[in-house]
Amino acid sequence: MKTFTDVVIIGGGAAGLMCAYQAAERGLSVVVIEQAKKVGRKILMSGGGKCNFTNMEIAPNKYLSQNPHFCKSALARYTQWDFISLVSEQGIEWEERELGKLFCCHSSKDIVDLLLHHCRRTSVDIRCQHKVKRVQTIDNGFTIHLDGLPELYAKQVVVASGGLSIPSMGASGIGYQIAEQHGHSIIPTRAALVPLTWQNSEKPLFSELSGIATPMTATSENQQSFSEPVLITHRGLSGPAILQISSYWQPGEALKLDWLPSEDVAALVEQWRQSHPATQVSTLLAEYFPKRLARLLCDLTGCGDSRVGDLNKAQLAKLALLNNWPWQPNGSEGYKTAEVTLGGVNTDEVSSKTFESKKQPGLYFIGEVLDVTGWLGGYNFQWAWASAWCCAQALKS
């Protein structure tokens, strides 16, 4: 026996839940299908359990897409201030951290609870642990074929299934499959906001330094730069600067790492040569880095146990490279640890105002499934809220 509803939303994450209650507030009957045991799992794990739910500095240039103009309308119509008001009205305490990042003071669960509260208030029907097998177009609507439930009939379908990132959280490619079945093209996908890995020859050098963090500027070949902390791991480099630059890095390309962005190393070494000629380079580097990292950088620059006053031209040149160190990652850690998926449903084939497919009336795409990827720092959540809100206003009653 079929269930008849105005809207079926595929995916119970940030975008799906936001769209669900906003649509229900307009009087539409809404069913959310989520394949995981619970909705909002990526929200719960985000921001170290505190959910970095938006950013004070939201702007279109903080998003990657083959159509950089696509995100402008939604971000202007539903802003960070709109979501901040929603959070504040619910009595959720939040704090601003570095670079405009906003976090819950207590728990990511506060954001999930907010969304579920509004879903319950508006009688949204949430069905977990059910997979969508396919979406079939019929007269005046769609049939949604499910694993373990009777078929659903809906006038409209919203695909909010996310990308391929963190498959342990239930990520799947169903959104891309539905898009392709209805004539859409997919911009090639890859892991983004993801740690980058060592070359095999580098692993033995850095393995003992795992857990050390240091400020760094990472620059891609297309001259995009991020200056934030970097974390050394057994597998490679992580931390905000690396996660950010990973979205701009292409396999096979080299990055430029500035190990000491606060100083001009060549000028600093010349100053040391005047004031501390008898002091070992490693001792002076240890004023800026943890001792073990200072020791390794000293070895990598060929300085060994040299004193500053004894450095030759080759050593001086290699030390100066600490401001412009070439590093070619072996690869990334892939979707298993990536925060988001780069690429997705081609936005040229979707309305930037309504998020309705230009190929199939009544079919909508929101959130991460689209070829729109934000920076680290709450930008992807704001895209989820904004695209969901705009879509919900456009759904037909």
N, C-alpha and C positions, 0 to 999 in steps of 0.2 A: 504494500500500500504506500502510495506516495504522500509525502508531506508537502503542502503548498505554502510558499512564503514569498514575500516581496523581494528579499535579498538573501543570498547565501554568501558569506564571507569565508574564504579559504585561508585559514591561518589565524591563530589566536595570540599573536605577538603584539607589539606596540601599535603598529598601524591597524591591524585587524580589530583589536578591541576598541581603539579610539573611533574608528569608522563605525563600528557596530552600534555603540550607544548614541553617537551623533545622528545616525540614520534613524534609530528607534525613537529619538526625541522628536523627529519629524513625523512620527506616526506610522513608520514602516515596520512591518514584521521582519525580524532579522534572525537568521541562524548562523552561528559561527562553528566551523568545523576545524578542529585541531587534532593533529595526529599524535601529539605527545600526551602524557598522563595529565599534565596541568598546562594551563595557559601562562604566557608571560615568562617562560623559563630564561630567555636571554636577558630580560629586564632584571630578573632576580640576581643573575651572576654579574651584571655589569657594574663598572665603577668600583670594583673590590667589594661588592655587596652594598654599595651606597647609591648606585644608579646616577651616573652623570647625565641628567635628563634633558639638559639643553645648554646653551652657551649665550653669554651676553653679547657676543660679537658675530652673531649669525649674519652671513652675507653670501650671495651667490658664488663669489670667487673662492669660497672654501669648499666647493663641490666639484667633483670630476664627472664629466659626461661628454659623449661625443657631440651632444647638443647643449652647450653651456648655458643657453638661455632658458632651457625648459623649466628649471627649478625656480625661476624668478617670481612667477605669478603666485605660486603656492606659498613661498616663503614670505611674500609681502602681505598676503591675505590672512595667514595665520602665523603670527610672529612668536618669538620666544616670550614676549610679554603676555601674550594670550595664555600660553601654557603655564607660565609663572603664576598668573592669576588663578588658574584652575587649581594648581598645587596649593596655593595659599588659602583659597576658599575652603579646601578640604582640611586645613589646619596642619598641613605637613611642614615641618621645620626644614629649612634648606640653608645651604651656605655657598658662598662664592669662593672658589679657589683660584689658583694661578690661571692666567690666560682666559679669564671669563667663564671657567667651567663651573656649572652649578650641580651640587650633589645634595641628596637627602642627608640630613644630620643623623638619622637613625638607621634606616634600612631601605634597600631597594623594594622591599615588600610594600612599603607605603605607596609606591607608584602603582604596583599591581592591584593593591586594595582599592585605590582610587578608581581605576578603570573598572574593576569588578563591581564596585559600589554603584557606579552609574549604569553598568550593564544590567544589574539586578533591578535597579530603580525603573529602568525602561523596558523590562521584560525581554531582554535579549536571551535567546536560547543558545547556550554554549554546549557543544558536544565534543568531548575529548576522546582520545584513543580511537579515532576513526580516520582512515586514509581515503583521500579522494582518488579514485581510479581514473576517471575521465569526466569531462564536461561536454555534454552533447547539446547542440543547438536544435531547438524545436520551434514550432510556431509560437510566437509571443513569449519566448523565454528559453529556459535551459533545463535539461535533466542532469542532475549531478549524481553520478554513480559512485557509491561508497563501498568500502570494505567493511562489512559487519553491520550495516544499517540499510533499511529500505531506501530506495531512490528518493531524492529530493527534487521537487520542481520549484524553480525560482524565476521570477520575472527578470532579475538581474543577478549577476555574479561579480563579486569583487575578489580579485586575486591579491592576497596579502601574505603570501607564503614565504617571503624572505628569499635569501640566496642560499648558497651552498656552505656557508661558514658554520663551523662547529657542528658537524653531523651528530655528535653525541647529544646535542640539544634538540635533535629531531629535524635538522635541516634536510631538505630534499630538493630535487629539481622539478617538482610537479608544476610550479608556476611557469617555468620555461616551456614545459611540455604543453600546457594548456595554451600558452601564447602561440606556439608553433602550429598547434592543431587548428588554430583560428587565423592562420595566415600571417602571423607576426614573425619578424626576424629578430635574432638574438645577437647583441653585441658580445663577442667572445668574453667569457668570464675567467677571472683568476682571483686568487686570494689577495686581500688587501688589509691594511692595518695589521701586519703580520711580522713576526720576527724573521730576520734573515740569517742564513747559516754560513759557517766557516767552510773554507776550502779544507780538504783533508790534511794538507800540510800545516794548516794553522791550528787545528784542534789541539795538538800536544802543547803548543805554546800558551794557549789561553785557558786550557781546562782548569788549571789550578786557581784561576782568577774568577771563577764563576761566583756570581753574587755581588761583585763590585760594580758600583754605579758611579758615573762621572758625567759632568756637563759636556755636551758636544754639539757641534753643528754638522749636520749631514746634508750634502748637496748632491742632487741627481745630475745626470748629463744634460737635462733640459733646464738646469740652473734653478730648480726649485730647492729651497733650503728650509731646514727646521733646526732651531736651537733649543734643545731641551735635554733632559737627562737621557743617558744611554746605560743599559744594563748588560754586563758581560755574562753570558750563560755557557753551559757546556756545549750547546749546539751552535751558538753564534752570538749575534747582538740583538738585543730587544730594547725595551724602554720607549718612551714617547717619541724621541727624535727618529728612531729607526722605524717604528710602526708608521709614523707619518710619511717618511720618505719611501716606504715600501709601495705606497700607492702610485708613486711616480717612477719607480725603478722598473726596468724591463730586464728579464733574464739575459745574461751575457754582458750587461752594461756594468761599468765601474761607478762607484760612488766616491766622492771626496769627503773625508772625515777631518774635521778640525778638532783635534784632541784638546786644544787649549784656546777656546774661542775668546777668552777674556784677555789674551795677551798676544802680542806680536813676538813669536818665539825667536826670530832672528835678532830683534832688538833686545830681547830679554837676555839672550846668551851673550851678546856683546856687553851688556851691562854687567853680567856675572864675570866676564873675562877681566873687567876692570876692578871689580870689587871683591871677587872670590876666586882668584886664579888657581889656588891650591885645593879647592873643594871639588870632590867628585861630582860628575854630572847627575848621577843617580840621587845623591843627597839633595841637590837643588831641585830636581824634578819632584822629589818627595814633598816639597812644600806645596805642590799643586795637585798631586795624585796620591792615592794610597801607596804605601811603600812597594808592595808587590807589583803594582801596575807601573810605577816609576822605574822599577828594576827592569821589567820587560821592555818598556819603551826605550830605555837606555840601550838594551841589547839590540833591539830592532833597528836602531839608528846607528849601530856600529860603534857606540861610544864605550861599551863595556865598563871597565873600571877607570876610564880616563878622567883626568882632572880637567876642569874647564879651560885652564890656561894652556893645556897641551893639545887641544883639539886641532885637527888639520882641516883643510878646506872641504874635503869630502864629508867628514863628520859634521861640520857646521851646516853644510847644505842638507844633509839628511835630517838633522835636528830641526831645521827650518820647515821641513816637510810635515812636521807635526801639525802645522796649520792647514795643510793641504794634502793629507795622506790618502793615496789611492787605495781603494778596497773593492775588489770584485767578489761579491757574495757567490757562494756555490749555488744558492737557490733560496727559497723561503720554506718555512715550516708547513706551508700549505693550509688547506681549509680547516684542518683539525684545531688549529690555534688562531686562525684569522678572525678578526672581529667582524669583518664585513666582506662582501663579494663585489669586486669591480666588474663592470659590465652588466648585462641583463637585457630586459626587453627594450627594444629600440624605441626611444622616446619620440622619434619623428612620426611614429605610428599611433601615438596616444595624445589625447588633448591635454594641454598643460593647464587648462582651467578646470575641466571636469574629471580628467583621468579616465575618460571613456575611450575604448579602442576605436580607432578610425577604420578598422577592418571588420569589426563585429559589434553592432549596436547592442547595448545592455551588458557588455563585458568591460570590466574596469581593472586597472592595475595600480597599486599603490605601494609605497615603501621601498624596501631593498630589492625587490624583484625587478624594479626598473633600473635602467642604466643611469643611476644617479648615486654617487658615493661621496659621503662627507668626510671631512677631516676627523681625526680623533678629538674628543672633547665635548661630546653632546650634540654634534652636528647631525649625526645620523638619526638620533632620536627626534630632533626637531623636524627632520625631513619626514619621518614617520607620522608625527602629529599633524604637520601641515598638509601633506598629501592626503591623509585620511580625512581630515576635516573638510577639505575642498571637495573631495569625492562624495562625502556624505551629503553635502549641500546640493549636489548635482543629481543624486539618485532620484528616479522618478517614482511618484506615489501612485 
